[in-house]
Amino acid sequence: MTYGQIAELLGDGYTARTVGFVMHGSDDKTPWHRVINAKGACSTLGIVLPHDKQQRMLEGEGVKFNKQGRCDLQTYLWIPKQQSQAQQLKTSLFKQRRKTQKEKR
């Protein structure tokens, strides 16, 4: 999942930056390494030592990164199955977002 994807699931008032801040303070039981940025890259440089720990953990789970340190989000992005069809149509991260009646005006 991406930081922005989690923020969107949480709803109004949450941003990708907020999710990153909270993830940074999480305990060792939280699978923090599975959350990446919208470019498909790790955002832990300068925060986690060693700097490539997150990428190495993901590679250990089978995620492939290119030379720029990015993975293909089309391949690896996790989409929750429990999300309702209405939420999927409304959310830009899961499916192309349809305009609401209010936005069409």
Contacts in CASP RR format, 6 or more apart in sequence:
PFRMAT RR
TARGET T0000
AUTHOR 0000-0000-0000
METHOD contacts of the structure
MODEL  1
MTYGQIAELLGDGYTARTVGFVMHGSDDKTPWHRVINAKGACSTLGIVLP
HDKQQRMLEGEGVKFNKQGRCDLQTYLWIPKQQSQAQQLKTSLFKQRRKT
QKEKR
1 34 0 8 1.000
1 35 0 8 1.000
1 36 0 8 1.000
1 77 0 8 1.000
1 78 0 8 1.000
2 16 0 8 1.000
2 35 0 8 1.000
2 36 0 8 1.000
2 37 0 8 1.000
2 38 0 8 1.000
2 40 0 8 1.000
2 73 0 8 1.000
2 77 0 8 1.000
2 93 0 8 1.000
3 16 0 8 1.000
3 17 0 8 1.000
3 19 0 8 1.000
3 20 0 8 1.000
3 23 0 8 1.000
3 35 0 8 1.000
3 36 0 8 1.000
3 37 0 8 1.000
3 38 0 8 1.000
3 43 0 8 1.000
4 15 0 8 1.000
4 16 0 8 1.000
4 19 0 8 1.000
4 38 0 8 1.000
4 93 0 8 1.000
5 77 0 8 1.000
5 93 0 8 1.000
6 14 0 8 1.000
6 16 0 8 1.000
6 19 0 8 1.000
6 35 0 8 1.000
7 14 0 8 1.000
7 15 0 8 1.000
7 16 0 8 1.000
7 18 0 8 1.000
7 19 0 8 1.000
8 14 0 8 1.000
8 91 0 8 1.000
8 92 0 8 1.000
8 93 0 8 1.000
9 80 0 8 1.000
9 83 0 8 1.000
10 19 0 8 1.000
16 37 0 8 1.000
16 38 0 8 1.000
19 35 0 8 1.000
20 35 0 8 1.000
20 43 0 8 1.000
23 30 0 8 1.000
23 32 0 8 1.000
23 35 0 8 1.000
24 32 0 8 1.000
24 47 0 8 1.000
26 32 0 8 1.000
32 54 0 8 1.000
33 53 0 8 1.000
33 54 0 8 1.000
33 57 0 8 1.000
33 58 0 8 1.000
34 58 0 8 1.000
34 78 0 8 1.000
36 42 0 8 1.000
36 43 0 8 1.000
36 54 0 8 1.000
36 58 0 8 1.000
36 71 0 8 1.000
37 43 0 8 1.000
38 73 0 8 1.000
39 70 0 8 1.000
40 70 0 8 1.000
40 71 0 8 1.000
40 72 0 8 1.000
40 73 0 8 1.000
40 76 0 8 1.000
41 65 0 8 1.000
41 68 0 8 1.000
41 69 0 8 1.000
41 70 0 8 1.000
41 71 0 8 1.000
42 52 0 8 1.000
42 54 0 8 1.000
42 55 0 8 1.000
42 58 0 8 1.000
42 69 0 8 1.000
44 51 0 8 1.000
44 53 0 8 1.000
44 54 0 8 1.000
45 51 0 8 1.000
48 54 0 8 1.000
55 65 0 8 1.000
55 69 0 8 1.000
58 65 0 8 1.000
58 71 0 8 1.000
59 65 0 8 1.000
63 71 0 8 1.000
63 76 0 8 1.000
64 71 0 8 1.000
64 72 0 8 1.000
64 75 0 8 1.000
65 71 0 8 1.000
79 94 0 8 1.000
83 91 0 8 1.000
83 94 0 8 1.000
87 94 0 8 1.000
88 94 0 8 1.000
88 95 0 8 1.000
89 95 0 8 1.000
89 97 0 8 1.000
89 98 0 8 1.000
90 97 0 8 1.000
90 98 0 8 1.000
90 100 0 8 1.000
91 97 0 8 1.000
END
